Amino acid sequence: MKIAFVSDFYSPSIGGTQILTQEVCEGFKSLGHEVEVYTSPDSNRDFESYGYKVNEIDDLNFFKSKVMTENKYDAVFVFADLFSPSLTTINLNKIPRSILVLNLDENVYRWIEEDRIKNLNHLVQKIKSFDAVISFCQGAPVNDFLNDFKIKHHFIPNFSRDCLQTEKANIDIRKVLEIGDDKKIIFNHGLIEDRKNQLYLCKKLNETNLFEDYVMVFLGSPRNRADVGYLSKINHFIEENNLSNSIKMVKGTSNKGLIDQLLISSDVYMLPSKAEGLPLVLIEAMSSGLPWISTPVGGVPSVFGQLLGGIVLDQINFTSENLENAIRSISSKNTSRSEWEDNFTKEIAIQRYQKLLDSLR
């Protein structure tokens, strides 16, 4: 089949939906399909690195473009949230098979309940016009939205590459970050933004005794001006409290080798987010065998809540006592890798995507 994949930003962006799009795209390529990507422009994109065509469209707006009909794709996957321009501008009339992979977090669902999204009915009808809708969460706001508006959908869990099998960055993480062998590492990676709640985590860590035994390492970068301001607040807090030896900020990257080197060099994974779908970063941590701790966001409680390799905190606004107890108790757990193998591998997910696509013939 000739298949197009549509996603805001795409690689080298390190956003969860963008990485999911890339993994699904490359998964279909490995099955012998001809794949192509449509995304918004990025000056840092290396077109030669993909092994397939990546097309840039200004604002990812398809109103003035006929590429979807002119290229005669057998199927088109659109990875979007309610505010993605591709969702409202793409013309599905002459696409034989159209699949929407929808993401929607707690914040957006609250705006829906508060009637703050004025074109919601139009968006609902557009979503219903796809041949199939996929949610990669369960028990999350996106599922509540789909059920509220009686939109039929399929659940294919988010997944990750095998972080133990990738080629790692050839660096000594502890030496580069000046972390002594007597300290354990708490790790978090992803976009630096208020929704990810890194500043709150820093404040709560500083109220505990954890820095006697642990160092907190963040890998990430801001995406826009507001996020740059948020990063400045984190750096100011670190400087103001003399925490440069206890909290390390590493500039974000799409370099999987560096991400995976940090994962396997760490002792505990911490996800403090205020809103999520089914977070890819948590699944990556599981693939590397890291015990994990997460706030009860998105699909985390329903999908991960019964797993033995991690702890789901009771509330997003966790206390310093909750945090310290969780980190000290979780460090001995080592079952996350086997739980990843049973549920969240790329091979399992791509088979599910292919089966769904075949059912639309």
N, C-alpha and C positions, 0 to 999 in steps of 0.2 A: 504493500500500500504506500501511497504518497501522503504523508501526514504533516500538517502544520501545527505548531505549538505557539500559542500567544500568551505573553506574560509581561506585566509591567517590569521595567528595569532589566531583569534577567542578569546572568553572569556578566561582569564580575561582582555584581551586587551579592551580598551575603545574607539577604533576607530569606526567611524560611520558605515562603511560597516560591521565590525565584530558584532556590536550590532544589525544591521539589520538582519544579518544571524541568530543570536541566536533567535531573536524575530520570524522570519519566521519559523525556525526549531521548536521552542516550540509551535507556533501556529498550525502547522500541527500535532504535538503530541497531542494537546488538541482536535483535530478532530478525534483522534483514529488511526492515522497512526503510524507505527513503524519507528522511526527516528534514524539516526546515523550521526556523524560528522567526517570529515577528515580535519586536520589542521596541522600547523607547531608546533614544540615542544615549550613548555613554562614551565620553572622550577617552576613557581608560580601557575600552574593549579591544582585545587582541583577536581580530577575526580569524587569523590563521591557526588559532589554538584549538578550534572546536572539532574540525573534521566534518562539518556540515555547514550549510549556509545560515547565517544569522542576518536578518534584515532589520534595519532601523526605520521606524516611522515616527515622525514628529508627533509628540503627545500621544502616541499610539492611537491615533484617531483615524478610523477607517472610512469616514464619510466621503472623503475625496479620493479614495483608493479602490481600485477594482482587482487588487492582487488575489483576493480569495476566489474570485470566479475565473480570472484569467489563467491562473496556474492549475486549475482543475484538480484540487486535492480530493483524495478519497475520504479524508476525515480531518477535522480540525478540533484540537483541544484548546480551550480558553481557560487559563488560570487567572482568577479575578476575585476581587471583593466588590461590594456594592458601589464603590467609587471609582472603579477602574474604567477608563474611557473606552476600552475595548468592549466592555459588556454592553454599552449603550450604542456603540457606533458600528459594530460588525454586522454585516448582512448575512443572515443564515439561509436565505431562500434557495440558493443554488449550491449549498454545501451538502453532499450526500449524507454525512454523519457528523453531527456536532455534539461535542461533550463539554460541559462546563464543570470545572473543578472550583468550587466556591469556598471562600474563607470569609469568616465574619466573627469578630471577637466581642467581648463583653461590652465595650464602649459603644460599638455600633448598634448592638441589640438594645441597649438602653436608649439610644437616640430614636430607634424605631418605636419603642414603647412610649416615648415622650412626644411622638409625632413630629420629630424634627427633620425627617427626610421627606421633602415635599413631593418628589417624583416617585415615591415608593411603589405606587400601583403600576406605573409604567415599567419599573425595574422588575417587579414580580412577573408581569406578563412576558417580558423579555427572557427571564430565566426559564419560564415554562415553555418557551419556544425551542429550547435546546432538545435534542433527541434524548439526551441523558444528562443528569446532574449528579455529581459526585461530591460527597463530604468526606474529608479525611480526618474528621473528628467524630466523637460519639459522646452524647451527654453534654454537649457544648452549645453555646449560643447559636451557632450556625444551624444545628439540628432543630433547635427550638423555632428559629425563623422558618425553616423549611416546613416544619410540621404546622406552624401557625397558619401558613398560607397554602397548606395542602399541596405542596410541591413534591412530587415523587422523586426519590433520590436513592443513590447507592452509597454504601459506606466502604471505602477502601482506606485502611489506616495509613497514616504517614509512615515513612520508613527512612532508613539511612544506608549509606555505604558501610562497608565493614572497615571501621577505623583502625583495626589491628593489621589489616592487610595492605594498606596504602603505603607508598614510599614516604618516609618521614623526613622532616627537615634535619639536616645533619648538624645539629647544635646541641649544646648542653644547656638545657633550660635553666637549671639551677645556677649555673655559672653566669649565664647572660643576665639573669634577673637578680643575681646576688642573693640567692636564697640558701641558707645553710642547711646541711643535712639533718639538723635537729628539728627542722620545721616541716610540717605537712602542708600540702597545697590544696586550697579550696579554689575551684575553677568555675568561670562563667564566660560564655562567649556569645556574640551576636551584636546587633545594633545597639549603640549607646543612645538611649532615649528614655523619656519619662515613663513610657509604658512598660519598659523593661525593669524599672525600679532599682537600678544599681545604687543610686544615692541612698535610698532607704536602707538597703542592705549594709552599706558602709557604716551608716549611723548605728544600726543595731549591733553590728560586729564590734564597734568601738565601745559599746556598753557591756560587753562580755569580757571574759578572761581568755577568749580563744586565741588572741594574738600571742599569748605565751607559747602556744604550740603550733599555730597555723599562720600561713600567709595567704591572703586573698589575691588571686590573679584574674584580671578582666582582659579579655581580648575582644576588641570591637572598635567601631568608629561611628561618628554621627553621620546622618544622611543629609540633613538640611540645617538651615540657620538656627532654628529652635533647638535642634539636637546639639549643635555646637555650644549653645548657651548652657544646656544641661550638663555637658561634659565639663565645662568651665566650673560649674558648681561642684562637681565631684572633685576636680583637681584642687579647688579652693578648700574644700573640707579636708582633704588629705594633708594639704600644706598647713592649714590652721591647727590641725591636731597632731602634727608631727608623725604622720603615719606612712611616710614614704618607704619605710622598711617593712611595713605590714600590708600595704595595699599597692599592688603593682598594676599599672595601666599599660597594656600593650596595644599598639595601633592595630586596628582590625585589618583583616586581609581575606582574600578569597583563596589563599594558599592552603589547600587541604593538608599538605604535608606538615605545615606549622600548626594548624588546628589539632591534627591528630597527635603530633608530638607533645603538645600541651596536655591533651586528654590523657595520654598514657603516662605522663609525668606527674599527674595530679593524684590526689587521694580521695577527694569528695567533689561531687558536682552540685552546684547550688543554682536553682532557678527562682528568682524572687519576683517574677513578673506580676503586673496588675491585670493583664489581659493577654490571652493566647488562644490559639486553636488547639492543635495537638503538636506541641513544640518539637521541631526537628532536633534542636540542640540537646534535648533530653534523650532522644533516641540515639543520637550520636554518642552521648556519654555512656548509654547502656551497651552499645556495641563495643566500646573500649573496656567494658567491665567495671566502670566506675560506680560506686554506690552514689545515690542521688537524693536530693531533697528539693521539693517544689512547693510553691504556693498552690492553692486549690483553684487553678484557673482553667478555663476552656474545658477540653476533654480530659484533663489530667486526672481528676478524681475517678471518673467512670472507667477510663481505659487503663490507668496505671495504679489506681487505688488499691487493688488486690494483689499487686506484685510484691515480691519479697525483697527486691533489690533496692528499694528506696522508701522514702517517707513523704507523704503528702501532708503538709502543714494544715492546721485547722482553719487558718484565716490568712488573707493577703497581708493584713497589717499585723504580722507576727510580732511577738515580743522578743526581747533579747534573750529571755530565759527559754522560750520555746526554741529559738534558734540554736542556742548553745547545747541544749539537751539533745536536739535532733542531730547536730553535727557530731557530737561525741558518741552518740549511740549508733550512728549509721556507719561509722568508719570500719566496722568489722564485717559488714555485709559484703558478699561477693557473688551474688546470684544474678546480677543484672545482665551479664553477658548471655547466659543461657536463656533468659526470658526474651532478650532481643532475638536470638536465633530462632525461637519458636514463633515470634509474632511480627517482627519488624524488619525483615531483610528485604533487600531490593528485589531479589528473585521472586519471593512470594508476592510482593506488590505488583510487579510488572505482569506476572501471570494473571492476576486479577483484572488489571487494566485491559490486557489483551482479550480475556474472556468476555468482558463487557463490550468491547469494540466488536468482537465477532457476533455478539448477540444482536447488534444493530443492523446486520446485513439484510 
